[in-house]
Amino acid sequence: MPGPTADLFADEALQQPAGREQIGEESYVLRGYALPWIERLLPELRRVLAQSPFRQMVTPGGFTMSAALSSCGELGWTTDARGYRYSPFDPRSQQPWPVMPDTLRQLAVAAATEAGFGGFQPDACLINRYVPGAKMSLHQDKNERNYSAPVVSVSLGLPAIFLFGGHARSDKTQKVSLFHGDVVVWGGVDRLRFHGVMPIKDGLHSIMGPQRINLTFRTAG
């Protein structure tokens, strides 16, 4: 992405096969679910990134993450030498994270409901940018205060291979292909399953350009 405010977003939609695929006891891929939201979602995402641009964060172990991060909502996720945590402030600007746009929140709530998790109230939206070669190692989402709410993950741009494992890092993972507009929802007994993203392959998406952007909604506080 040439810059967080670059106009890579076009007013068009790609057609992907629709449907719901079950990948765990309480885990689903909603194929193409976000596509009807794209025209409204992208301008809001552009405004969020203009306020809190992507940045490469460093893990407590001193490694720079290959995926660039930003956030919006009441809480944003951050990592540094002190550890992984949520904060109400963007560590770069020391200002509150951008307000979560209504369109993003409504999409997350609708997808959660579609997957059987009614009453979802996300207060954090992590925004990850993957360029070709970027990845996300297997991890659990466990910085939240409780695990009663699901995780809702929206894929935009280049395809990705999502790794969905078990409750131990050593458990076998399944490889799930994700495309522009797909939404993954997992919760309940699956809430703490390990997951990650394999390195993104080279490509140029007609709407998003040479990148994948992932929106992950959580109830963190």
SEKOLBA-306677 format. One record per residue: residue in one letter; x negated, y negated, z of N, C-alpha, C in turn. Coordinates in pm, whole numbers, padded with zeros to 5 digits, always signed. Each point is the difference from the previous one (the first is absolute). Last residue first. Layout:
AXYZXYZXYZ
...
END
This chain:
G+01296+00538+02640+00011-00058+00133+00101+00069+00089
A-00086+00124-00466-00127+00006+00074+00014-00045+00145
T+00259+00202-00455+00044-00068+00121-00116+00013+00098
R-00045+00002-00555+00000+00072+00126+00070-00084+00107
F-00145+00051-00576+00085-00063+00101+00004+00088+00126
T-00321-00091-00465+00035+00098+00103+00071-00070+00114
L-00165-00055-00551+00066-00069+00110+00042+00106+00102
N-00376-00041-00430+00084+00083+00084+00054-00084+00115
I-00247-00039-00525+00033-00068+00125+00100+00086+00074
R-00393+00055-00417+00119+00053+00067+00019-00082+00127
Q-00263-00113-00502+00005+00017+00145+00126+00074+00041
P-00150-00261-00428-00091+00111+00032-00005+00030+00150
G+00451-00228-00211-00140-00012-00040-00083+00118+00048
M+00493-00096+00040-00088-00032+00112-00147-00014-00038
I+00353+00106-00327+00052-00105+00086-00104-00048+00101
S-00097+00352-00312+00056-00108-00082+00056-00114+00083
H-00424+00317+00136+00144+00006+00007+00060-00121-00069
L-00472+00277-00034+00054-00135-00010+00151+00011-00003
G-00471+00319+00167+00123-00019-00076+00041-00146-00001
D-00344+00412+00258+00001-00117-00086+00132-00009-00076
K+00019+00263+00463-00067+00012-00130+00009-00130-00079
I-00011+00097+00552+00085-00043-00111-00080+00009-00131
P-00076+00302+00459-00049-00114-00077+00088-00029-00122
M+00258+00233+00397-00121+00035-00075-00048-00122-00080
V+00285-00005+00467+00011-00026-00144-00133+00036-00065
G+00297+00152+00485-00104-00083-00060+00024-00017-00148
H+00180+00234+00528+00025-00034-00140-00113-00089-00050
F+00219+00325+00453-00113-00066-00065+00033-00024-00147
R+00384+00026+00385-00077+00082-00093-00113-00083-00062
L+00362-00117+00335-00145-00009+00025-00081+00091-00093
R+00489-00031-00029-00048-00138+00016-00152-00010+00014
D+00340+00379-00060-00113-00022-00092-00072-00132+00026
V+00400+00147+00231-00104+00098+00032-00125-00018-00087
G+00282-00415-00033+00044+00113+00080-00115+00093+00034
G-00058-00277-00448+00028-00033+00140+00041+00124+00076
W-00127-00248-00529-00018+00113+00090+00019-00046+00144
V+00038-00151-00568+00052-00023+00135-00027+00125+00083
V-00142-00265-00504-00014+00116+00088+00050-00039+00139
V+00068-00183-00541+00000-00030+00143-00010+00130+00077
D-00094-00223-00541+00031+00110+00091-00009-00046+00145
G-00109-00278-00388+00139+00001+00044+00037+00115+00090
H-00418+00057-00307+00057-00132+00021+00148+00010+00036
F-00261+00444+00101+00002-00092-00112+00067-00132+00041
L-00252+00495+00207+00088-00115+00021-00016-00098-00114
S-00104+00555+00153-00022-00108-00095+00103-00110+00024
V-00211+00375+00344+00126-00052-00053-00031-00116-00093
K-00237+00449+00276-00027-00114-00085+00129-00042-00069
Q-00120+00261+00494+00061+00011-00133-00028-00128-00075
T-00290+00253+00418+00078-00112-00053+00065+00037-00132
K-00191+00275+00475+00003-00010-00145+00088-00118-00043
D-00246-00013+00479+00110+00068-00067-00005-00023-00151
S-00296-00200+00341-00047+00117-00074+00111+00075-00072
R+00076-00380+00289-00076-00044-00117-00042+00117-00089
A+00447+00030+00290-00144+00004+00028-00074-00038-00128
H+00466+00027-00003-00021-00076+00123-00144+00008+00050
G+00109+00053-00529+00072+00044+00117-00031-00086+00121
G-00018-00174-00528-00049+00115+00075+00089+00039+00115
F-00045-00281-00496+00091+00013+00113-00033+00129+00073
L-00192-00373-00400-00031+00121+00075+00087+00004+00125
F+00032-00248-00509+00023-00013+00143-00027+00135+00065
I-00142-00256-00473+00024+00131+00058+00004-00016+00151
A+00123-00372-00411-00086+00044+00110+00034+00144+00034
P+00071-00424-00420+00036+00124+00071-00100+00033+00110
L+00079-00518-00146-00063+00123-00049+00045+00123+00079
G+00320-00395+00097-00119-00003-00086-00049+00137-00039
L+00273-00055+00452+00010-00090-00114-00129+00010-00082
S+00299+00260+00441-00111-00002-00095+00029-00093-00116
V+00162+00071+00549+00041-00035-00136-00123-00010-00089
S+00176+00219+00507-00115-00037-00081+00042-00017-00146
V+00171+00059+00555+00051-00016-00136-00112-00059-00085
V+00088+00277+00505-00090-00081-00082+00059-00003-00141
P+00291+00069+00478-00077+00060-00109-00103-00096-00056
A+00180+00015+00526+00035-00055-00131-00086+00066-00108
S-00063+00107+00458+00138+00036-00031+00043-00050-00137
Y-00424-00025+00283+00003+00066-00130+00142+00040-00041
N-00271-00410+00312+00074+00125+00008+00017+00053-00142
R-00292-00358+00071+00032+00024+00141+00086+00123+00020
E-00369-00057-00406+00130-00054+00037+00034+00039+00143
N-00385+00144-00258-00023-00122+00077+00132-00065+00043
K-00092+00408-00283+00029+00019+00142-00035-00121+00085
D+00006+00263-00503+00048-00132+00039+00042+00008+00146
Q-00388+00309-00248+00135-00006+00055+00037-00145+00027
H-00360+00230-00380+00018-00066+00128+00144+00017+00045
L-00395+00095-00431+00107+00058+00080+00006-00067+00137
S-00208-00299-00385-00028+00129+00062+00120+00049+00081
M-00013-00317-00442+00031-00009+00142-00020+00138+00060
K-00190-00303-00466+00071+00114+00057+00037-00032+00144
A-00224-00207-00519+00038-00020+00141+00085+00118+00047
G-00144-00039-00458-00105+00047+00090+00033-00015+00146
P+00244-00320-00344-00055+00132-00033-00120+00035+00086
V+00311-00326+00245-00053-00007-00136-00054+00138-00034
Y+00372-00175+00381-00097+00099-00046-00041-00032-00144
R+00253-00245+00458-00032-00010-00142-00112+00099-00033
N+00409-00084+00406-00131+00051-00040-00017-00012-00150
I+00317-00180+00439-00013-00012-00145-00142+00041-00037
L+00386+00050+00431-00140+00001-00040-00006+00002-00152
C+00381-00153+00370-00017+00050-00136-00148-00012-00035
A+00355-00016+00465-00132-00012-00061+00003+00060-00139
D+00373+00006+00294-00054-00130+00039-00141-00021-00056
P+00489+00318-00091-00144-00020-00014-00041-00140+00046
Q+00415+00341+00076-00025-00143+00018-00150-00027-00007
F+00420+00406-00099-00141-00037-00008-00014-00152+00008
G+00411+00297+00003-00039-00091+00107-00146-00041+00000
G+00132+00469-00230+00077-00121+00015-00052-00086+00114
F-00176+00409-00306-00045-00072+00120+00074-00134+00009
G+00019+00336-00367+00062+00052+00121-00041-00068+00128
A-00108-00097-00479-00072+00119+00045+00054+00056+00131
E+00178-00399-00190+00014+00102-00105-00065+00131+00043
T-00062-00377+00272+00136+00051+00012+00025+00112-00101
A-00408-00229-00026+00006+00080+00122+00137+00064+00018
A-00054-00303-00353-00071+00125-00027+00002+00091+00122
A+00184-00432+00044+00082+00081-00090-00066+00135-00028
V-00239-00317+00254+00115+00050+00076+00086+00091-00086
A-00363-00220-00208-00048+00099+00097+00116+00062+00077
L+00096-00353-00300-00043+00120-00072-00041+00109+00098
Q+00100-00421+00178+00121+00068-00045-00034+00128-00077
R-00355-00283+00137+00065+00063+00115+00122+00081-00044
L-00221-00257-00326-00083+00112+00043+00066+00076+00115
T+00212-00392-00148+00006+00103-00103-00081+00122+00039
D-00009-00391+00274+00123+00078+00013+00007+00113-00101
P-00480-00181+00170+00112-00044-00085+00119+00092+00013
M-00370-00101+00383+00035+00106-00095+00119-00046-00084
V-00364-00344+00207+00129+00063+00031+00028+00109-00104
P-00512-00130+00098+00120-00048-00071+00125+00075+00045
W-00386-00033+00360+00014+00062-00131+00123-00059-00071
P-00246-00306+00362+00090+00115-00010+00001+00058-00141
Q-00448-00239+00129+00139-00042-00009+00090+00124-00004
Q-00490-00017-00016+00049-00018+00137+00141-00060+00003
S-00291+00146-00384+00048-00138+00015+00038-00034+00145
R-00178+00437-00113-00076-00093-00083+00038-00144+00028
P+00222+00378+00206-00131-00030+00059-00083-00097-00082
D+00539+00027+00061-00096+00035-00104-00139-00034+00054
F+00410+00108+00340-00074-00102-00072-00093+00060-00105
P+00279+00241+00323+00093-00095-00060-00070-00104-00087
S-00166+00521+00081-00015-00134+00055+00105-00090-00064
Y-00178+00563+00074+00090-00099-00058-00021-00134+00069
R-00381+00411-00068+00108-00055+00082+00092-00088-00085
Y-00511+00308+00049+00120-00017-00083+00113-00054+00088
G-00530-00099+00125+00092+00110-00022+00115-00036-00093
R-00412-00253+00132+00076+00027+00123+00103+00110-00017
A-00277-00174-00359-00083+00076+00094+00074+00036+00128
D+00330-00084-00384-00134-00058+00010-00077+00083+00102
T+00525-00056-00271-00105+00086+00053-00132-00078+00001
T+00596-00053-00050-00137-00047-00021-00098+00098+00062
W+00566-00120-00145-00100+00098+00043-00139-00053-00031
G+00471-00277+00130-00082+00046-00110-00107+00092+00053
L+00523-00226+00147-00130+00057+00034-00072+00042-00127
E+00414-00215-00035-00033-00047+00134-00138+00047+00045
G+00060-00029-00524+00088+00043+00106-00044-00055+00134
C-00314+00141-00439+00102-00100+00029+00094+00058+00103
S-00542+00077-00234+00120+00040+00074+00102-00112-00003
S-00491+00225-00252+00067-00117+00052+00122+00052+00075
L-00494+00219-00248+00121-00005+00081+00052-00141+00022
A-00329+00372-00334+00012-00133+00058+00137-00012+00067
A-00319+00450-00095+00126-00066-00028+00002-00136+00069
S-00369+00267+00072+00003-00022-00145+00131-00063-00044
M-00265-00061+00485+00106+00076-00065+00003-00032-00149
T-00430-00013+00337+00093-00089-00070+00102+00084-00075
F-00282+00132+00463+00018+00026-00143+00101-00097-00059
G-00144+00056+00476-00086-00084-00082+00013+00022-00149
G+00249+00193+00394-00127+00066-00025-00094-00078-00090
P+00449-00144+00104-00081-00005+00122-00137+00066-00017
T+00208-00193-00448+00047+00093+00103-00086-00014+00126
V+00117-00385-00380-00106+00091+00045+00053+00086+00114
M+00234-00283-00453-00019+00011+00143-00104+00107+00033
Q+00143-00340-00431-00056+00132+00033-00027+00002+00151
R+00395-00298-00256-00137-00002+00046-00044+00142+00031
F+00431-00335-00245-00065+00127+00029-00141-00023+00051
P+00340-00405+00077-00059+00078-00109-00057+00133+00048
S+00380-00346+00166-00096+00090+00066-00061+00092-00105
Q+00280-00348-00153-00019-00049+00137-00104+00083+00076
A+00127+00117-00440-00058-00134-00009-00029-00055+00139
L+00225+00409-00042-00144+00014-00023-00069-00135-00022
V+00475+00017+00059-00066+00052+00121-00151+00003-00019
R+00264-00113-00371-00004-00109+00098-00070+00044+00129
R+00073+00321-00341-00099-00098-00044-00014-00113+00101
L+00337+00320+00063-00131+00054+00032-00110-00097-00040
E+00438-00108-00119-00017-00010+00145-00137+00052+00043
P+00123+00044-00456-00025-00141+00036-00019-00020+00150
L+00105+00446-00146-00133-00048-00037-00023-00148+00025
L+00432+00234+00079-00106+00029+00095-00132-00069-00036
R+00405-00006-00274+00011-00086+00118-00120+00014+00093
E+00020+00270-00387+00009-00138-00047+00011-00099+00116
I+00000+00478+00086-00129-00055-00041+00009-00148-00037
W+00343+00344+00146-00037-00111+00088-00118-00080-00053
P+00183+00408-00200+00101-00107-00010-00033-00123+00083
L-00301+00383+00019+00004-00068-00130+00108-00108-00010
A-00117+00322+00373-00026-00144+00010+00016-00074-00132
Y+00052+00485+00043+00101-00068+00083-00019-00151+00002
G-00230+00398-00231+00049-00119-00067+00093-00086+00082
R-00067+00463+00208-00059-00034-00130+00067-00124-00062
L-00085+00186+00502+00115-00054-00074-00053-00054-00131
V-00176+00372+00384-00041-00094-00104+00126-00041-00074
Y-00062+00203+00531+00056-00003-00134-00075-00098-00090
S+00047+00290+00521-00085-00084-00086+00048+00010-00145
E+00092+00263+00428+00068-00130+00000-00081-00101-00079
E-00133+00451-00018+00130+00022+00064+00082-00128+00005
G-00338+00001-00391-00016+00043+00138+00138+00015+00061
I-00046-00141-00442-00139+00046+00012-00033+00045+00142
Q+00434-00107-00380-00034+00025+00139-00141+00056+00007
E+00263-00332-00367-00077+00122+00017-00037+00014+00147
R+00374-00279-00341-00061+00012+00132-00069+00135+00011
G+00132-00359-00439+00033+00118+00078-00074+00001+00131
A-00068-00212-00540+00057-00028+00130+00027+00131+00073
P-00372-00163-00401+00106+00092+00039+00049-00030+00141
Q-00191-00408-00268-00056+00124+00051+00116+00092+00038
Q-00108-00491-00288+00095+00103+00035-00074+00126+00043
L-00130-00546+00025-00032+00128-00062+00101+00103+00047
A+00030-00563-00054+00006+00118+00086-00036+00122-00081
E-00069-00584+00015+00040+00117-00075+00004+00116+00097
D-00183-00496+00012+00140+00031+00027+00045+00113-00092
A-00515-00086+00202+00090-00035-00110+00142+00041+00036
F-00505-00112+00252+00130+00062+00012+00092-00048-00114
L-00452-00148+00110-00005+00131-00064+00137+00065-00006
D-00234-00476+00125+00132+00040-00048-00011+00129-00079
A-00303-00194+00434+00002+00015-00145+00134+00055-00046
T-00168-00086+00457+00108-00080-00055+00007+00011-00152
P-00329+00229+00267+00128+00034+00059+00115-00080-00056
G-00424+00127-00305+00019-00083+00119+00138+00025+00054
P-00195+00271-00347-00087-00115-00005+00011-00090+00121
M+00075+00534-00012+00086-00120+00000-00089-00123+00000
END
